[in-house]
Amino acid sequence: MALFPTSALRPGVRKREVFGWAMYDFANSGYTTVVITAVFAAYFVGGIAKGAPWATFAWTAALSTSYAIVMFTMPAIGAWADLRAAKKRVLVMTTTGCVLATAALALTPGFAGGAMGVALAMALVIVSNAFYSYGESLTGAFLPELATAEGMGKVSGWGWAFGYVGGMLALGLCLAYVLWSQARGLPAAHFVPVTMLITAAIYGVAACATFALLPERAVPQASRSQDSAWTQLRTTFRQARAYRDFMWLLVCTVCYQGGVAVAITLAAIYAEQVIGFVASETMVLIFVLNVAAALGAFAFGYVQDRIGHKVSLTVTLLAWIAVCVIAAWVTTKGGFWWAAAIAGLAMGSSQSAGRAMTGYLAPPQQLAEFFGLWTFATRLASIIGPLSFGAITWATGGNQRIAILSTAVLFIGGLLLLLPIDMQRGRKAALHTR
């Protein structure tokens, strides 16, 4: 079986273009793996904020602020990119912003323990995560230009699988340096800055493959006007209401991606504070989770084109519910490893299926704009999920087990909201000229 079978690609699309597109997922995954999940999240709470009672809330607040910024600006940025056929140009700018802000996180340990250190770290996380989110949305908008409707699941799966490989590379290099440093008695304030520089370097270098190989296939749309961010957001939502299956998908995405966001942003904190992992064990755990996620994304990319995107997403949401139940009840590290393995498989497949469904149901002439709405939905979910987890933890006197069990409600809600979606009806509506 060829890695990139031409039957999955649109006429005229070369395999090198798909490879270049997939390499962006490879490039940016190290950011979420190292900064948001495995390394900087735990260091912010325990190192920069010195384990203060408000530390976890400050971390989720910084992420929520970045997501709110993206929610209200990405549709307008997407519309601007569609109007001028400038997705690639904007992608270069947002990538540069994220790489520079990630590298700047290396400065934060020098201010640890003080208000300035917390403020600086939060500001850089807000900036870097916002730029990361812009890039994620823009690269997703290239998908329907590359893949046929029947092959969108495969191509999306390739991207996510490449992404998890990139995340494993970044985390693996960082883990090797952390273990080397710890063996010599060096503190986190020494090795965390180096992991930020490693992550930024991999992001910047790997993204160059995307910029070199992925062309901008869209053409400028001189007949469309450009409005302000708020006006464009309202306009895009108003237009999207005509595509009811796409709108159901957005609501479904808000629900289940809220649960996924909990896994991404709080996995390391939960593993260390509830299960008893140490930092190096947590990094190994996240590394293996990425292996499972890569396998899940790649395998389900093929499966979902056979059984359907909707059925595939249903299966993965059921798996996520199982993860929440297992994580809430296990008390040993071995038991938590089972939850992490299932989470990895579910994460890769659910992310791939969600992006493929978005590309399948979005109007071809407004891809970046409608992927901007998808980004709006995923970032709203990234606010709701982690903040709900934090609120439940606080309300229950620090009981994170109840909070993780409650996260299953988000996946159950996603399942229920998935039911009304008719993929064939939605595809016909997307292809209909309005």
Buried (B, 14 or more C-beta within 10 A) or exposed (E): EEEBEBEBBBEEBBBEBBBBBBBBBBBBBBBBBBBBBBBBBBBBBBBBBEEBEEBBBBBBBBBBBBBBBBBBBBBBBBBBBBBBBBBBEBBBBBBBBBBBBBBBBBBBBEBBBEEEBBBBBBBBBBBBBBBBBBBBBBBBBBBBBBBBBEBBBBBBBBBBBBBBBBBBBBBBBBBEBBBEBBEEEBEBBBBBBBBBBBBBBBBBEBBBBBBEBBEBBBEEBEEBEEBEBEEBBEBBBEBBEEBBBBBBBBBBBBBBBBBBBBBBBBBBBBBBBBBEBEBEBBBBBBBBBBBBBBBBBBBBBBBBBEBBBBBBBBBBBEBBBBBBBBBBEBEEEEBBBBBBBBBBBBBBBBBBBBBBBBBBBBBEBBBBBBBBBBBBBBBBBBBBBBBBBBBBBBEEEEBBBBBBBBBBBBBBBBBEBBEEBEBEEBBEBBEEEE
